[in-house]
Amino acid sequence: MAELTALQRLAREHGVGTTFRGWDGIEQAVGPATLVAVLTALGVPCETDDDVTVSLRAAELAPLQRTLPPAVVVRQGDAAEVPVNVSPGARPRVQIVLEDGSRRDVEVVVGGPHEAVGVPRDRLAAVVPADLPLGWHTLEVTEAGADQAPTGQAGAGQTATDRPRTGRLTSHSPATPGSHPPATPGSQAQCALVVTPQRLTTADRLDRSWGLMAQLYSVRSRSSWGIGDLDDLAVLAETAAAKGAGFVLINPLHAAQPKPPVEPSPYLPATRRFVNPIYLRVEDVPEARDIPLRNDFHNANLDAGILDRDPVFAAKLQALEAVFAVPRSAERQQQFDAFRAQEGEGLERFALWCALAETLPPGAPEWSDPEFIESQRSALKDRVEFHEWLQWLCDEQLEAAQRRALDAGMNLGIVHDLAVGVHPAGADAWSLQEVLAADISVGAPPDMFNQQGQNWSQPPWHPERLAESGYAAYRDMLRTILRHAGGIRVDHILGLFRLWWIPVGGPPGEGAYVYYDHEALIGILALEAERAGVVVIGEDLGVFEPGVQDYLAERGILGTSILWFEYDGATPRPPESYRRSCLTSVTTHDLPPTAGYLAGEHVDLRDSLGLLNRPVEEERTLDQAAQESVLSLVRSRVPAASQHDGGAGTSGEQRTVEALHAFIAQTPSVLLGVALTDAVGERRTQNQPGTADEYPNWRIPLAGPDGEAFLLEDLAANERFDSLVRALRER
């Protein structure tokens, strides 16, 4: 192996991969230009050789320069030693401030002297005890005079390096030297101390169940305003529960722009914390009973063509503004005030962004002018309150939907979806910019289904800054989403281990992996899910490093299996060898519904959009061979599959779809997912990865095999749905 260059060593110091293995298993080197761009996005000077030399030295010294790591995340039941750097001769008092405000003194282990950029320091270690409760605590160091004995000091000669290191500790050091100056006698330093579960236990009590997977915007009833809403979600859950379903998994409900035009992709939101008001059922707002409302979208519900969110959102906003003007009762006002207090500054900043974004275009210089923003905070006070009020309504209707799902007999109810990132000109990109990386995007390198790679146009978490913030934004996002959920699907959960960073303006294939502290991110996810009583499903598909799936299983996170992708080497995986701790389904929203997939429509679509790197006939031949390999196994386990005659829309095709679901029912997977599109006979693709405007992604309403719009009221008595459920349950 060739010796690493200084630039490559610097990249590795900052968690940037210098090589990667693609879906073909071949190791490839990351180019120098990409490494420079990624390191620059991390705030690491590296343009010249001198920059690289200085930055390498800074990376070595960074852990020694500050009193405490930016954040410490441990597992409950594990003791751990946290490095503490203090002034020579100082005798620090180290305490843990628990969530409830109580304090505990911490044993300090004496290390040895060292130099940090010419400044003498003493190296100590704080021993975090194993019996701390789960939660968000604070580790605090106060330096006393040299004549005072340190709290809990270890015996003479016993140093931090002499003692065996116990437990798992994740901590971070700053990227830039001097950004956290050494403490002086009498000073105080602190950092977040997060105690997470050894494993998430919420899935342990799960009985095997199946559920529907649906794109909520596409699921319309006769009362919808042209887009599926939160009342439709509740009805969908009740209808599915009557057939024996235990959950409904829906697309992310994250908020988009505050007024039309709005981004159609639920995976490119303005924020991941708050909800898109387009999903509100206006008539269900209590104050709406006092004013006349007009729904002009009855005919739109019957249109199976491309969905247009903009007129729907405009009409809803107009109606909601009228409802907002209706005086609230004292009790309702008290509830609203309590919600605002609960969500705190995060809600206020999001609502302020909404109010500003209604008139201020993206990229306008005013966005980065603190004086202008502060002046608008008062000028837009009423509008800020309106957007806070919309979030309160969303919270109420989500709570009602989850309650109705559970009351109908579901064991999980609503399973939400968490997108990978946010829109680069959205609310989170503005309000959380201190913990996001600039001038970089995330995506995926080329793979079998996206041979040119993917650019998702999203700014990623900055690993160091997120840790320095104590992971507060990550925690608050999770808490808000999990509050009214039975489960959460984490899209591309591999992004909590590493993300493919793409320099702005560069092609998706010319990126690099940036590694994250997965022990911290997964641990915090498990902590918040445990407290909320929520099951976590990780979408662990694609290219990942060895051990990732085992690690997720160890932490109590369910995985994801898609029938077409499950192979044991070159052979399709038999059902009995599927994972138990898993959500298994036949298809996913990034593929056509199963009827369309069987017809090879995904190949035709990618060919028409120029997304293939080999001739279409070769691609079609390979796809048909792969399908036949899976179908052959299915036929051997589910005889009904042999009746497929290949005709589009025929009963044979339907029997094959049912046989595929009967096949996954033979797996031990604790959760089985049924795409609503498969249940009603829809064939059109919801999303074609690697495209933006080339295909109407996320704008396909639910339709039946006849191409006519399918309404929610017709689902309960739908024979195709009944037949599919029988095939699933009989196994």
C-alpha positions in Angstrom: 0.0 0.0 0.0 1.4 3.4 -1.0 2.3 5.8 1.8 -0.4 8.4 2.6 0.1 11.9 1.5 0.0 14.7 4.0 -3.4 15.7 2.6 -4.7 12.2 3.0 -3.5 12.0 6.6 -5.2 15.3 7.3 -8.4 14.0 5.8 -8.3 10.9 8.0 -7.6 13.0 11.1 -10.9 14.7 10.4 -13.0 11.6 9.6 -12.8 12.0 5.8 -12.4 8.7 3.9 -9.6 8.8 1.3 -10.9 5.7 -0.5 -14.3 4.0 -0.9 -15.7 0.8 -2.3 -18.6 1.1 -4.7 -21.4 -1.3 -5.2 -19.1 -3.4 -7.4 -16.7 -3.9 -4.5 -13.7 -2.2 -6.2 -11.8 0.2 -4.0 -11.4 3.7 -5.5 -9.3 6.6 -4.3 -10.8 10.0 -3.5 -9.1 12.7 -5.6 -7.1 15.6 -4.0 -9.5 18.2 -5.2 -12.4 16.5 -3.5 -10.5 16.1 -0.3 -9.6 19.8 -0.3 -13.3 20.8 -0.9 -14.6 18.5 1.8 -11.9 19.6 4.4 -12.7 23.2 3.5 -16.3 22.6 4.2 -15.3 21.2 7.6 -13.4 24.5 8.3 -9.9 23.0 7.9 -7.4 25.1 6.0 -5.7 22.9 3.4 -5.3 25.0 0.2 -1.5 24.9 0.3 1.2 22.5 1.6 1.8 24.9 4.5 -1.9 24.9 5.3 -1.9 21.2 5.5 1.2 21.1 7.7 -0.3 23.6 10.2 -3.7 21.8 10.2 -2.1 18.4 10.8 -0.3 19.9 13.9 -3.5 21.5 15.0 -5.4 18.2 14.7 -2.8 16.6 17.0 -3.0 19.3 19.6 -6.8 19.9 19.6 -7.7 17.2 22.2 -5.1 18.7 24.6 -6.2 22.3 24.4 -9.6 22.3 26.0 -10.6 21.3 29.5 -13.3 18.9 28.4 -14.4 17.2 25.2 -17.3 19.1 23.4 -19.7 16.3 24.4 -19.7 12.9 26.1 -22.1 10.1 25.2 -22.0 6.9 27.2 -24.1 3.8 27.6 -26.0 3.2 30.8 -24.2 0.7 32.9 -20.8 1.4 31.5 -18.2 3.4 33.5 -16.0 5.6 31.4 -13.1 7.9 31.8 -13.4 11.4 30.3 -10.1 13.3 29.6 -9.8 16.6 31.6 -7.0 19.1 30.9 -6.3 21.7 33.6 -3.7 24.3 34.6 -0.6 23.0 36.2 -1.2 22.3 39.9 -4.9 23.0 39.7 -7.2 21.0 41.8 -10.5 20.7 39.9 -13.8 19.8 41.3 -15.6 17.6 38.8 -19.4 17.2 39.1 -22.2 15.8 37.2 -25.4 17.9 37.1 -28.2 15.5 36.5 -31.4 16.3 34.6 -33.3 16.8 37.8 -30.8 19.5 39.0 -29.1 17.3 41.6 -25.3 17.0 41.6 -22.8 14.2 42.0 -19.1 14.5 42.6 -16.9 12.6 40.2 -13.7 10.8 41.0 -10.7 12.3 39.3 -7.7 10.2 38.2 -4.3 12.0 38.0 -2.4 11.8 34.8 0.7 13.6 33.8 1.9 17.0 32.5 1.9 17.9 28.8 2.2 20.9 26.6 -0.5 22.3 24.4 0.8 24.9 21.9 3.4 26.0 24.5 0.9 26.1 27.3 1.7 23.7 30.1 -1.3 21.6 31.2 -2.0 18.7 33.6 -3.8 15.7 32.1 -6.5 14.2 34.3 -9.5 11.9 33.8 -13.0 12.1 35.3 -14.5 8.7 36.0 -18.1 8.7 34.9 -19.9 6.1 37.1 -21.8 3.3 35.6 -25.0 3.9 37.7 -26.1 7.2 36.1 -29.7 7.3 35.0 -30.7 7.7 31.3 -30.9 11.3 30.2 -29.2 14.6 29.4 -26.8 15.6 32.1 -23.9 18.0 32.3 -20.3 17.3 33.2 -18.8 20.3 35.0 -15.2 21.1 35.9 -14.3 23.9 38.3 -10.6 24.7 38.9 -9.7 25.5 42.5 -6.4 26.7 43.9 -3.4 24.6 43.9 -3.5 24.2 47.7 -6.8 22.3 47.5 -7.0 18.6 46.9 -8.9 17.5 43.8 -12.2 15.8 44.4 -11.9 12.0 44.4 -8.2 12.0 43.4 -6.7 8.6 42.7 -3.8 7.3 44.7 -0.3 8.5 43.9 1.2 7.0 40.8 -2.1 5.9 39.4 -2.7 7.7 36.1 -5.4 7.7 33.5 -3.3 5.6 31.3 -2.5 3.1 34.1 -6.2 2.3 34.7 -8.1 0.0 32.4 -10.5 2.0 30.3 -14.0 0.7 30.9 -17.2 1.1 28.9 -17.8 3.0 25.7 -17.1 6.7 25.5 -17.7 8.9 22.6 -16.2 12.4 22.7 -15.0 15.0 20.2 -12.3 17.5 20.0 -12.4 20.8 18.1 -11.0 21.1 14.6 -9.4 24.5 15.2 -6.6 25.1 17.7 -7.3 27.9 20.2 -11.1 27.8 19.7 -11.5 26.6 23.3 -8.8 28.3 25.4 -7.3 26.5 28.4 -9.0 27.1 31.7 -7.4 29.3 34.3 -7.6 28.7 38.1 -11.1 29.4 39.4 -12.7 29.0 35.9 -15.3 26.5 35.0 -15.9 24.3 31.9 -18.8 22.0 31.1 -20.1 19.8 28.4 -23.2 17.7 27.7 -23.1 14.2 29.2 -25.7 12.0 27.6 -26.5 8.6 29.1 -28.1 6.3 26.5 -29.6 2.8 26.7 -27.4 -0.2 26.0 -30.2 -1.1 23.5 -33.6 0.2 22.6 -36.2 -2.2 24.1 -39.3 -1.0 22.4 -39.2 -3.6 19.6 -38.8 -6.4 22.2 -42.5 -6.5 23.0 -43.6 -6.5 19.4 -45.8 -9.2 18.1 -45.4 -10.0 14.4 -47.6 -7.6 12.4 -48.1 -6.2 9.0 -48.9 -2.7 7.9 -49.5 -0.4 5.0 -46.9 1.8 3.5 -48.3 4.9 1.9 -47.5 8.3 0.5 -50.1 10.4 2.5 -50.4 13.2 -0.1 -51.5 10.6 -2.7 -54.2 9.1 -0.5 -57.4 11.1 -1.0 -60.9 10.9 0.2 -64.1 12.6 -1.0 -63.5 15.2 1.7 -59.8 15.9 0.9 -58.7 19.2 -0.6 -56.9 17.5 -3.5 -54.2 16.2 -1.2 -54.3 13.5 1.4 -54.5 15.0 4.9 -54.2 14.0 8.6 -57.9 13.0 8.8 -57.3 10.8 5.8 -54.4 9.3 7.6 -56.6 8.4 10.6 -59.2 6.9 8.4 -56.5 4.9 6.5 -55.2 3.6 9.8 -58.7 2.6 11.0 -59.4 0.9 7.6 -56.2 -1.1 7.7 -56.7 -2.0 11.4 -60.0 -3.5 10.5 -58.1 -5.9 8.2 -55.6 -6.7 11.0 -52.8 -4.2 10.2 -50.6 -3.1 13.1 -49.2 0.1 11.6 -49.3 2.6 8.8 -45.9 3.8 7.5 -46.1 7.2 5.8 -43.8 9.5 4.0 -42.0 12.3 5.9 -44.5 15.0 6.9 -41.7 17.6 7.3 -42.6 21.2 6.5 -41.8 22.7 3.1 -41.9 26.4 2.1 -44.5 28.5 4.0 -46.3 29.5 0.9 -46.6 28.3 -2.8 -44.7 27.3 -4.7 -43.6 24.4 -2.5 -41.1 21.7 -3.0 -42.9 18.4 -3.8 -40.3 16.1 -2.3 -41.0 15.1 1.3 -37.3 14.2 1.4 -36.1 17.7 0.7 -37.9 19.7 3.4 -37.4 23.1 4.8 -37.2 21.5 8.3 -37.2 18.0 9.7 -38.5 19.1 13.1 -41.9 20.6 12.2 -44.9 19.5 10.1 -46.2 20.6 6.7 -49.5 22.5 7.3 -50.7 21.3 3.9 -51.7 18.1 5.7 -54.2 19.9 8.0 -57.8 19.1 7.7 -59.2 22.6 8.0 -62.7 21.5 9.0 -61.3 19.7 12.0 -59.9 22.9 13.6 -62.4 23.7 16.4 -62.5 27.4 15.6 -63.4 26.5 12.0 -66.9 25.6 13.1 -67.7 29.3 13.6 -67.1 30.3 10.0 -68.2 29.1 6.6 -65.5 27.1 4.7 -65.4 26.2 1.0 -63.7 23.2 -0.4 -63.3 23.7 -4.1 -61.2 20.5 -4.6 -63.9 17.8 -4.8 -63.2 17.3 -8.6 -59.5 17.4 -8.0 -59.8 14.4 -5.8 -61.1 12.5 -8.8 -58.2 13.5 -11.0 -55.6 10.7 -11.5 -53.1 13.1 -13.2 -50.2 14.9 -11.7 -50.8 16.4 -8.2 -50.4 20.1 -7.9 -49.8 21.1 -4.3 -49.6 24.9 -4.9 -53.3 25.7 -5.4 -54.2 23.4 -2.6 -51.8 25.0 -0.2 -52.9 28.5 -1.3 -56.5 27.7 -0.6 -55.8 26.1 2.8 -53.7 29.0 3.9 -56.5 31.4 3.0 -59.0 29.4 4.9 -56.6 29.0 7.9 -56.0 32.7 8.1 -59.7 33.2 8.4 -59.8 30.6 11.2 -56.8 32.1 12.9 -58.8 35.4 13.2 -61.6 33.6 15.2 -61.1 34.2 19.0 -60.0 31.2 20.9 -61.5 30.1 24.2 -59.5 30.6 27.3 -58.8 26.9 27.5 -57.7 26.7 23.8 -55.4 29.7 24.3 -53.9 28.1 27.3 -53.2 25.0 25.3 -51.6 27.0 22.5 -49.4 28.9 25.0 -48.3 25.6 26.6 -47.4 24.2 23.1 -45.3 27.3 22.4 -43.5 27.1 25.7 -42.8 23.4 25.1 -41.3 23.9 21.7 -39.4 27.0 22.8 -36.9 28.9 20.7 -36.8 26.2 18.0 -40.5 26.9 17.2 -40.1 30.6 17.4 -37.1 30.6 15.0 -38.9 28.3 12.5 -42.0 30.5 12.6 -39.8 33.6 12.1 -38.2 32.0 9.1 -41.7 31.2 7.7 -42.8 34.8 8.1 -39.6 36.1 6.5 -39.7 33.6 3.7 -43.1 34.8 2.7 -41.6 38.0 1.3 -37.8 37.6 1.4 -36.4 35.6 -1.5 -33.8 32.8 -1.0 -30.2 34.1 -1.0 -31.2 37.7 -0.2 -28.5 39.5 1.8 -31.0 40.3 4.5 -31.0 36.7 5.6 -27.5 37.2 7.0 -28.1 40.7 8.5 -28.7 40.3 12.3 -30.0 43.9 12.6 -32.6 43.3 9.9 -33.7 40.0 11.3 -34.1 41.5 14.8 -36.2 44.4 13.4 -38.4 41.9 11.6 -38.9 39.9 14.7 -41.2 42.6 16.1 -42.6 43.8 12.8 -43.8 40.2 11.9 -44.9 39.3 15.4 -48.5 38.5 14.3 -47.3 36.4 11.3 -44.8 34.5 13.5 -47.7 33.7 15.8 -49.8 32.4 12.9 -47.1 30.0 11.8 -46.6 28.8 15.4 -50.4 28.3 15.6 -50.3 26.2 12.4 -47.7 23.9 14.1 -50.0 23.6 17.1 -52.8 22.5 14.9 -50.6 19.9 13.2 -49.6 18.6 16.6 -53.2 18.3 17.6 -54.3 16.5 14.5 -51.2 14.1 14.6 -52.1 13.3 18.2 -55.7 12.5 17.1 -54.6 10.3 14.2 -52.3 8.3 16.4 -55.0 7.9 19.1 -57.5 6.7 16.5 -55.0 4.2 15.1 -54.4 2.7 18.5 -58.1 2.8 19.4 -58.8 0.8 16.2 -56.5 -2.0 17.4 -53.1 -1.2 15.9 -50.1 -2.2 18.1 -47.9 0.6 16.7 -50.2 3.0 14.9 -48.5 5.7 12.8 -44.9 5.1 11.8 -43.3 8.3 10.7 -40.3 8.8 8.3 -37.2 10.9 9.0 -35.6 12.4 5.9 -31.8 12.4 5.5 -31.5 16.2 5.4 -33.0 19.5 4.5 -33.4 22.0 1.7 -30.3 24.2 1.4 -32.5 27.3 1.4 -34.9 26.2 4.1 -35.6 26.9 7.7 -33.1 24.5 9.2 -30.3 25.6 6.9 -30.8 29.1 8.2 -31.6 28.6 11.9 -29.2 25.7 12.4 -26.3 26.9 10.2 -23.9 26.8 13.0 -24.1 23.0 13.1 -24.4 22.4 9.3 -21.6 22.3 6.8 -21.7 24.9 4.0 -20.8 24.6 0.3 -21.3 20.8 0.4 -24.1 18.5 -0.4 -24.9 14.8 0.4 -25.9 12.0 -1.8 -24.8 8.5 -2.8 -22.0 7.2 -5.1 -23.0 5.3 -8.2 -24.8 2.0 -7.6 -26.6 -0.7 -9.4 -29.9 1.3 -9.7 -28.4 4.8 -10.0 -25.4 4.3 -12.1 -24.4 8.0 -12.1 -24.8 8.5 -8.4 -27.2 10.7 -6.6 -27.0 14.3 -5.3 -29.7 15.0 -2.7 -28.9 18.8 -2.5 -28.8 18.8 1.3 -26.3 20.4 3.7 -25.1 17.7 6.2 -24.5 18.0 9.9 -21.0 19.3 10.7 -19.7 16.5 13.0 -17.6 18.6 15.3 -20.0 21.5 15.6 -22.9 19.3 16.3 -21.0 17.7 19.1 -19.9 21.1 20.5 -23.6 22.1 20.6 -24.3 19.1 22.8 -26.4 17.5 20.0 -29.3 19.8 21.0 -30.7 20.3 17.5 -30.7 16.6 16.8 -32.3 15.8 20.1 -35.1 18.5 19.7 -35.8 17.3 16.2 -36.3 13.7 17.4 -38.4 14.7 20.3 -40.9 16.6 18.2 -41.2 13.9 15.6 -41.6 11.1 18.1 -44.2 12.7 20.3 -47.2 11.3 18.5 -45.6 8.2 16.8 -45.7 4.5 17.3 -42.5 4.1 15.2 -40.1 6.0 13.1 -38.3 4.9 9.9 -34.9 6.6 9.5 -34.2 7.1 5.8 -30.6 6.1 5.0 -29.7 5.3 8.6 -26.3 4.6 7.3 -25.9 8.4 7.3 -25.5 8.2 11.0 -22.3 6.3 10.4 -21.0 8.1 7.3 -22.4 10.4 4.6 -21.3 10.8 1.0 -20.3 14.5 0.8 -20.3 16.1 -2.7 -18.6 19.4 -3.4 -21.0 22.0 -4.7 -20.9 22.0 -8.5 -19.3 18.5 -8.7 -20.8 15.3 -10.1 -22.3 12.9 -7.5 -19.5 10.3 -8.2 -16.7 12.7 -7.2 -17.4 12.8 -3.5 -16.0 11.3 -0.3 -17.4 9.7 2.8 -17.3 11.7 6.0 -17.6 9.6 9.1 -19.8 10.5 12.1 -19.8 9.4 15.7 -22.4 6.7 15.3 -22.2 5.6 18.9 -23.4 9.1 19.9 -26.0 9.5 17.1 -27.5 6.0 17.4 -27.3 6.2 21.2 -29.3 9.5 21.3 -31.8 8.1 18.8 -32.3 5.1 21.1 -32.6 7.3 24.2 -35.3 9.5 22.7 -37.1 6.6 21.2 -37.0 4.7 24.5 -38.5 7.6 26.3 -41.2 8.0 23.7 -42.0 4.3 23.6 -41.3 4.3 19.8 -39.9 1.5 17.6 -37.1 2.6 15.3 -36.7 1.1 11.8 -33.4 1.9 10.0 -33.4 1.9 6.2 -30.1 0.0 6.0 -30.0 -0.6 2.3 -27.2 0.1 -0.2 -23.5 0.1 0.3 -22.4 -0.1 3.9 -19.4 -1.2 5.9 -19.2 -4.7 7.6 -20.8 -4.8 11.0 -23.2 -2.0 10.5 -26.3 -4.2 10.5 -25.1 -6.2 13.5 -24.4 -3.0 15.4 -27.9 -1.7 14.7 -29.4 -5.0 15.8 -27.3 -4.8 19.0 -28.7 -1.4 19.8 -32.3 -2.6 19.2 -32.8 -0.8 15.8 -34.9 -2.8 13.3 -33.5 -3.2 9.8 -35.1 -3.1 6.4 -35.3 -5.8 3.8 -36.6 -5.5 0.2 -37.4 -8.8 -1.5 -35.7 -7.9 -4.8 -32.4 -7.0 -3.0 -32.1 -9.9 -0.6 -29.3 -12.1 -1.7 -27.0 -14.6 -0.1 -24.0 -14.2 -2.3 -25.3 -14.7 -5.9 -28.4 -16.5 -4.8 -31.7 -15.0 -3.7 -32.1 -15.4 0.1 -34.6 -18.1 1.2 -37.3 -16.7 3.5 -36.2 -18.5 6.6 -32.8 -16.8 6.5 -34.2 -13.2 6.6 -33.6 -11.2 9.7 -36.2 -11.3 12.4 -35.5 -7.7 13.7 -36.6 -6.2 10.4 -39.3 -4.6 8.4 -39.6 -6.7 5.2 -41.5 -5.7 2.1 -41.7 -6.6 -1.5 -41.0 -3.1 -2.8 -40.1 0.5 -1.8 -41.2 3.9 -2.9 -38.0 4.2 -5.0 -39.2 1.4 -7.3 -42.4 1.0 -9.3 -45.2 -0.7 -7.6 -44.8 -4.5 -7.9 -47.0 -4.8 -11.0 -44.9 -2.2 -12.8 -41.6 -3.7 -11.6 -42.6 -7.1 -12.9 -43.2 -5.4 -16.3 -39.7 -3.8 -16.2 -41.0 -0.3 -16.1 -38.1 0.9 -13.9 -35.7 0.0 -16.7 -37.8 1.8 -19.4 -38.1 4.8 -17.2 -34.4 5.1 -16.4 -33.6 4.6 -20.1 -36.0 7.4 -21.1 -34.3 9.7 -18.6 -30.8 8.9 -19.6 -29.9 7.3 -16.3 -28.3 4.1 -17.7 -24.6 3.6 -18.2 -25.1 0.5 -20.5 -27.3 -0.3 -23.4 -31.0 -0.6 -22.5 -31.3 -4.1 -24.0 -28.4 -5.3 -21.8 -29.9 -3.7 -18.8 -33.3 -5.3 -19.6 -31.7 -8.7 -20.0 -29.9 -8.4 -16.7 -33.0 -7.2 -14.9 -35.2 -10.0 -16.3 -32.6 -12.6 -15.2 -32.5 -11.1 -11.7 -36.3 -11.1 -11.5 -36.5 -14.7 -12.8 -33.9 -15.8 -10.2 -36.2 -14.4 -7.4 -39.4 -15.6 -9.0 -38.0 -19.1 -9.3 -37.4 -19.2 -5.6 -40.9 -17.8 -4.9 -42.5 -20.4 -7.2 -40.8 -23.2 -5.2 -42.2 -21.8 -1.9 -45.6 -20.4 -3.1 -47.1 -22.4 -6.0 -49.5 -19.7 -6.9 -46.7 -17.7 -8.4 -46.3 -20.2 -11.2 -49.7 -19.0 -12.6 -48.3 -15.6 -13.7 -48.7 -15.2 -17.4 -46.9 -11.9 -17.8 -49.9 -9.9 -19.0 -50.2 -6.4 -17.7 -53.2 -6.0 -15.4 -54.2 -9.7 -15.6 -55.3 -11.9 -12.8 -52.1 -13.8 -13.3 -50.1 -10.7 -12.5 -52.2 -10.1 -9.4 -51.6 -13.6 -8.3 -47.9 -13.1 -8.6 -48.0 -9.9 -6.6 -49.9 -11.9 -3.9 -47.5 -14.8 -4.1 -44.6 -12.4 -3.5 -46.3 -11.1 -0.4 -47.1 -14.7 0.7 -43.3 -15.3 0.3 -42.3 -12.5 2.7 -44.9 -13.8 5.1 -42.7 -16.9 5.4 -39.9 -14.9 6.8 -39.4 -14.5 10.5 -39.3 -10.6 10.2 -41.3 -9.0 13.0 -42.8 -6.4 10.7 -44.1 -6.9 7.1 -44.8 -3.9 4.9 -47.5 -3.8 2.1 -47.3 -0.9 -0.3 -50.8 0.7 -0.6 -50.0 0.9 -4.4 -49.7 -2.9 -4.5 -52.9 -3.3 -2.5 -55.0 -1.3 -5.0 -53.2 -2.1 -8.3 -51.4 1.1 -9.0 -48.4 0.8 -11.4 -46.8 4.2 -11.5 -43.5 5.0 -9.8 -43.7 7.5 -7.0 -40.0 8.5 -7.2 -37.2 8.0 -9.6 -33.9 8.5 -7.7 -31.4 10.7 -9.4 -34.0 13.0 -11.0 -35.5 16.3 -10.0 -37.8 17.8 -12.7 -37.2 15.1 -15.3 -39.9 13.0 -13.7 -42.9 14.1 -11.6 -41.5 12.6 -8.4 -43.8 12.6 -5.3 -46.7 14.0 -7.4 -48.5 10.7 -8.4 -51.9 10.3 -6.8 -53.2 6.9 -5.9 -55.0 5.1 -8.8 -56.3 1.7 -9.5 -55.4 -0.7 -12.3 -57.8 1.0 -14.6 -55.9 4.3 -14.2 -58.8 6.0 -12.4 -58.3 7.8 -9.1 -58.7 5.6 -6.1 -60.5 7.2 -3.1 -60.0 6.2 0.5 -63.7 5.4 1.0 -63.4 2.5 -1.5 -60.5 0.8 0.2 -62.4 -1.2 2.9 -64.5 -3.1 0.3 -61.8 -3.4 -2.3 -61.5 -7.0 -3.4 -57.9 -6.7 -4.5 -56.9 -5.4 -1.1 -58.9 -8.2 0.6 -57.2 -10.9 -1.6 -53.7 -9.5 -0.9 -54.3 -9.4 2.9 -55.6 -13.0 2.8 -52.5 -14.2 0.9 -50.3 -12.4 3.5 -52.1 -13.7 6.6 -52.6 -17.2 5.4 -48.9 -17.7 5.6 
